[in-house]
Amino acid sequence: MKPRVSADTALAAAWIVALAASLAVLFIGEVLGQMPCLLCWYQRAFMFPLAVVLGLGLWWQDRRIGRYGMALGLGGAAIALWHSGLYVGLVPEPIQPCTATGPSCTDDNQLVLGIPIPFLSLIAFVLVAGLSAFSLKEPHS
Protein backbone atom coordinates (compact mmCIF):
# COMPACT_ATOMS: atom_id res chain seq x y z
CA MET A 1 0.00 0.00 0.00
CA LYS A 2 1.31 3.46 -0.95
CA PRO A 3 1.83 5.96 1.88
CA ARG A 4 -0.77 8.74 1.81
CA VAL A 5 -0.22 12.36 2.59
CA SER A 6 -2.51 13.46 5.38
CA ALA A 7 -4.80 16.48 5.16
CA ASP A 8 -2.75 18.16 7.89
CA THR A 9 0.46 17.61 5.93
CA ALA A 10 -1.11 19.03 2.77
CA LEU A 11 -2.34 22.10 4.69
CA ALA A 12 1.02 22.57 6.36
CA ALA A 13 2.73 22.41 2.97
CA ALA A 14 0.24 24.94 1.54
CA TRP A 15 0.89 27.24 4.49
CA ILE A 16 4.67 26.93 4.07
CA VAL A 17 4.39 27.85 0.37
CA ALA A 18 2.15 30.84 1.17
CA LEU A 19 4.40 31.99 4.01
CA ALA A 20 7.58 31.63 1.94
CA ALA A 21 6.02 33.52 -0.99
CA SER A 22 4.79 36.29 1.32
CA LEU A 23 8.19 36.65 2.98
CA ALA A 24 9.94 36.59 -0.41
CA VAL A 25 7.88 39.45 -1.83
CA LEU A 26 8.33 41.44 1.37
CA PHE A 27 12.09 40.91 1.07
CA ILE A 28 12.08 41.99 -2.58
CA GLY A 29 10.02 45.08 -1.86
CA GLU A 30 11.23 46.18 1.55
CA VAL A 31 14.84 45.01 1.68
CA LEU A 32 15.84 45.18 -1.99
CA GLY A 33 13.70 48.27 -2.55
CA GLN A 34 11.99 46.97 -5.70
CA MET A 35 8.43 48.18 -5.40
CA PRO A 36 5.81 45.94 -7.00
CA CYS A 37 3.81 46.78 -10.10
CA LEU A 38 0.01 47.01 -9.95
CA LEU A 39 -0.54 43.34 -10.85
CA CYS A 40 1.96 42.30 -8.19
CA TRP A 41 -0.03 44.31 -5.64
CA TYR A 42 -3.20 42.47 -6.63
CA GLN A 43 -1.42 39.15 -6.21
CA ARG A 44 -0.20 40.22 -2.78
CA ALA A 45 -3.82 40.92 -1.85
CA PHE A 46 -4.43 37.18 -2.26
CA MET A 47 -1.12 35.78 -0.98
CA PHE A 48 -0.80 37.64 2.32
CA PRO A 49 -4.19 36.48 3.66
CA LEU A 50 -3.35 32.93 2.58
CA ALA A 51 -0.42 32.77 4.97
CA VAL A 52 -2.57 34.08 7.83
CA VAL A 53 -5.74 32.07 7.10
CA LEU A 54 -3.95 28.77 6.54
CA GLY A 55 -1.74 29.33 9.58
CA LEU A 56 -4.73 30.02 11.81
CA GLY A 57 -6.58 27.03 10.35
CA LEU A 58 -3.66 24.79 11.25
CA TRP A 59 -3.38 26.35 14.71
CA TRP A 60 -7.08 25.83 15.44
CA GLN A 61 -7.07 22.41 13.70
CA ASP A 62 -9.88 23.49 11.36
CA ARG A 63 -10.11 20.64 8.86
CA ARG A 64 -12.18 22.74 6.42
CA ILE A 65 -9.77 25.67 6.10
CA GLY A 66 -8.63 24.28 2.76
CA ARG A 67 -11.72 25.72 1.09
CA TYR A 68 -10.47 29.22 1.83
CA GLY A 69 -7.01 28.26 0.63
CA MET A 70 -8.54 27.06 -2.62
CA ALA A 71 -10.59 30.23 -3.13
CA LEU A 72 -7.72 32.61 -2.40
CA GLY A 73 -5.25 30.45 -4.31
CA LEU A 74 -7.41 30.31 -7.43
CA GLY A 75 -8.10 34.05 -7.29
CA GLY A 76 -4.41 34.82 -7.01
CA ALA A 77 -3.58 32.27 -9.72
CA ALA A 78 -5.97 34.01 -12.12
CA ILE A 79 -4.16 37.32 -11.64
CA ALA A 80 -0.75 35.61 -11.83
CA LEU A 81 -1.80 33.85 -15.05
CA TRP A 82 -2.79 37.20 -16.57
CA HIS A 83 0.49 38.70 -15.38
CA SER A 84 2.44 35.77 -16.86
CA GLY A 85 0.56 36.21 -20.15
CA LEU A 86 1.61 39.85 -20.19
CA TYR A 87 5.19 38.81 -19.45
CA VAL A 88 5.45 36.42 -22.41
CA GLY A 89 3.46 38.66 -24.74
CA LEU A 90 0.30 36.55 -25.02
CA VAL A 91 -1.75 39.44 -23.69
CA PRO A 92 -1.27 42.47 -25.96
CA GLU A 93 -0.64 45.10 -23.31
CA PRO A 94 2.74 46.48 -22.30
CA ILE A 95 3.89 45.85 -18.74
CA GLN A 96 4.30 49.18 -17.00
CA PRO A 97 7.37 49.85 -14.88
CA CYS A 98 6.82 49.36 -11.17
CA THR A 99 7.65 53.04 -10.63
CA ALA A 100 8.37 55.83 -13.07
CA THR A 101 12.11 55.11 -12.86
CA GLY A 102 11.97 51.68 -11.24
CA PRO A 103 12.27 48.15 -12.55
CA SER A 104 9.75 46.57 -14.87
CA CYS A 105 8.53 43.03 -14.35
CA THR A 106 10.41 42.18 -17.55
CA ASP A 107 13.71 43.40 -16.09
CA ASP A 108 16.45 40.83 -15.43
CA ASN A 109 16.41 41.96 -11.78
CA GLN A 110 12.93 40.43 -11.53
CA LEU A 111 14.25 36.89 -12.04
CA VAL A 112 14.68 34.47 -9.14
CA LEU A 113 16.75 31.39 -9.98
CA GLY A 114 16.26 32.37 -13.63
CA ILE A 115 12.45 32.31 -13.34
CA PRO A 116 10.37 35.49 -13.72
CA ILE A 117 8.48 36.57 -10.60
CA PRO A 118 5.04 36.34 -12.30
CA PHE A 119 5.71 32.65 -13.05
CA LEU A 120 6.89 31.99 -9.50
CA SER A 121 3.72 33.61 -8.22
CA LEU A 122 1.59 31.44 -10.50
CA ILE A 123 3.42 28.31 -9.32
CA ALA A 124 2.93 29.28 -5.66
CA PHE A 125 -0.79 29.96 -6.08
CA VAL A 126 -1.37 26.72 -8.00
CA LEU A 127 0.53 24.75 -5.35
CA VAL A 128 -1.45 26.35 -2.51
CA ALA A 129 -4.78 25.79 -4.26
CA GLY A 130 -3.90 22.19 -5.12
CA LEU A 131 -2.65 21.32 -1.65
CA SER A 132 -5.69 23.01 -0.12
CA ALA A 133 -8.00 20.99 -2.36
CA PHE A 134 -6.13 17.81 -1.49
CA SER A 135 -6.59 18.54 2.20
CA LEU A 136 -10.37 18.49 1.76
CA LYS A 137 -10.46 14.97 0.34
CA GLU A 138 -11.60 12.38 2.85
CA PRO A 139 -9.27 9.38 3.13
CA HIS A 140 -10.67 6.13 1.80
CA SER A 141 -11.51 3.57 4.46
N, C-alpha and C positions, 0 to 999 in steps of 0.2 A: 504494500500500500504506500502511495506517495505521501510525503509529509505535506500538510496543509498549512497555509498561512492563516493565522487567526485574525478575526475582525480587529482586535486590539492592536495587533502588529501592523495591519494595513493602515489603521488610523494613525498610529505612531509614525509610520513612514510618511504618510501624507503630511502630518504636522511638521516633521523634520524638513521635508521639501519646502513647505510654505515658510517656515522659520528661516531656513537658509536663504531662500530667495528674497525674503523681506530684509534680512540683514545685509545681503549682497547689494541690493539697490540703495539701502541707506549708506553703505560704505562708499559706493560709487558717487552718490550725490553729496553726502556730507563730508566725507574725508577727502575724496579725490576732487571734489568741487565741480563735477559734471552734472549740471542740473538737467532733469529729465524733460523730454519733449511732451507735448500735450497727450499723445497716445500712451506714453509711459506713465503719465499721471493717472490716466483712466485705469491702466492695468494695476497700478499701486492701490487704487480704490477697491480692487477685488482681492489683491494678495495680502495686504496688511490685515484685514479682518479674518482671512483664512487662518493665519497663524494664531490669532487670539481665540477664535471660535473653536478650532480643532483642539487647541491646547486646553481650553476650559472643558470641552467635551471629554477629553481623556481624563482630566483631573476629577470630574464629577462622575466618570464612568457611564456616560450617556451613550448607549449603544446605537442611538439613532442620529447622532451628530453628523454622520456621513452624508445625510441628505443635504445639509447646509454646505458641506464641503463640495458636494457635486454641483450645487447651484452656483456657488461663488466661483468654483473652478471652471465651469462651462462658460459663465459670463466673461471671466477674464480671458479664457482661451479664445473666445470670439473676437475680442479686441486684439489679442496678440496675433491671431490669424490675419486680421486686417492689416495690422502693423507689419507683419512678415510679408504679406502681399505687396505692400508699399515698398518694402525694402528690396524685393527682387524685381519690382517693376510690373507685377501682374495687375496692380491697381494703378490706373493712370493718374496719379496725383503726386506731385513732388513732396518729399519729406522735408519739412521745414526745420531749420536749425533749432536746437534746444533753447538758445538765446540768440540775440541779434549777432553776437560775435562768438558764440559758443559752438560746441561740437554738434554735428548732425548725427543722426542715428546711422548714417552710412559711413561715418568716419572710422578709420582704422582703430581709433582709441575706444570705440564702442564694441570691440571684439573681446571675448573672454575665451581663452583656450582656442582661439581661431573661429569661434562661433559668434555670430551677431547677437546682441542682447535681445532683439525681438524674438529670435528663434529660441533662445534659452528660456524666455518668458513663456512661450507657447509650450515648450517641453514641460516646464514646471507645472503649468496649469493643467495640462493633460494628465500628468502623473498624479496630481492631487485629486482631480476628478475621478480618475480610474481607481485609485486606491480607496477613495471615499465610497465609490460604488461597490467595490469589492467588499468593503467592511459591512455593507448592508445585507449581503447574501447570507442566508442561514446555512449553517453546515448541514450536510446530509447525514442522516442517522444511519 
